[in-house]
Amino acid sequence: MNLFLIMIITLLSTHLPDSARDAESDRGYLADFILHEKVEEMKGLRMGPFVRLDDGSILTVDTTHCFISSDEGATWDSYPIFDEPEDYEISDERAILRTSDGTIIVAFMNLPERRNWNWQKEISDSPGAILPTYAMRSLDQGKSWQDIQKLHNEHCGAIRDMIETRNGNIVFTSMMMRHNPGHHTVFTYMSRNQGFTWERSNIIDLGGIGHHSGVTESTLIQKEDLSLWMLMRTNWGTFWETTSVDEGITWKDIKPTNIDASSAPGMIKRLESGRIVLVWNRRFPEGKDWHPLKGGDNQWSEVANSNHREELSIMFSEDDGKSWSQPIVFAKHTTRISYPYVFEATPGELWITTMQGGLRVKLMEEDFLKF
């Protein structure tokens, strides 16, 4: 790719209009990646998240359909989800889980109900903005869907992750915009009955001024001591963390981590090996200590921050996040490659897809363990 074309692509990608969500759904319009030699591209793979069904096939959802692959993601059959599809559209920022009893649960923002996004610079806010959070479930391996319910009406920036705890409770991450001035907050929903009903946690509100300010786009795991651990995107150079000891109803001990991070979401997962994997955009490009800053204007955010999204890194922890392996960049692009989903297709085989950049790859856990 010549230098002029790279400059044009970069210019376009960094001047896209801000929207109610943090990203356009580029759905693979960026095709030229630089991949680590141990990373394999997966042509035909849809964007995650994924779950594996009882018969070994793989399921995901998108817009108004459920997609199922019986050949490890090479081809997909689609099935409508909604009886009234004009009333629903599943957002790209979504979470999906197959529980231990076989129930499939999806949490998403419902795009047809998005209203009143009108950011006003003079007040640093978008009063009355709406983008509701929904949940639904399937009891028959995705053939039909039920209990489609709105959980809150306020504007949700993204839904990123969902887990089942060892007690059988379901917890997923969500967001809610606050006003005067506009900024984002994080919380979770918890279900004690396989997604039939939900309870909301306390709301984590650390302030902020701007349409990308505050705490956002969180990811979570359960630790070996049974507490829940959540990492949140911030504009402050690192992920912030919080812990729950009551299955995600109450979040406490909110503080910065020492994990450097761009203003972009990461994804943590507990693997079959027992390790935790983290996939994310580091604060700065590999080998550098600087990146052009964004914000600091009380519009994007009250502080200037790195929005570096040209590289995705991976690292692992064997002690529940106390220490980590050496971060390794496994994919690069000239513009952005971010919003990762991680799926362990078989023990140690990780499929990684991104909402921004359209990355579709697989790698082996053992090839990236450098402690």
Secondary structure by P-SEA (a helix, b strand, c coil): ccaaaaaaaaaaaaacccccccccccccccccccccccccccccccccccccccccbbbbbcccbbbbbccccccbbbbbcccccccccccccccccccccbbbbbbbbbcccccccccccccccccbbbbbbbbbbbcccccccccccccccccccccccccccccbbbbbbbbbbbcccccccccbbbbcccccccccccccccccccccccccccccccccccbbbbbbbccccccccccccccccccccccccccccccbbbbbbbccccbbbbbcccccccccccccccccccccccbbbbbcccbbbbbcccccccccccccccccccccccbbbbbcccccbbbbbbccccccccccccccccc
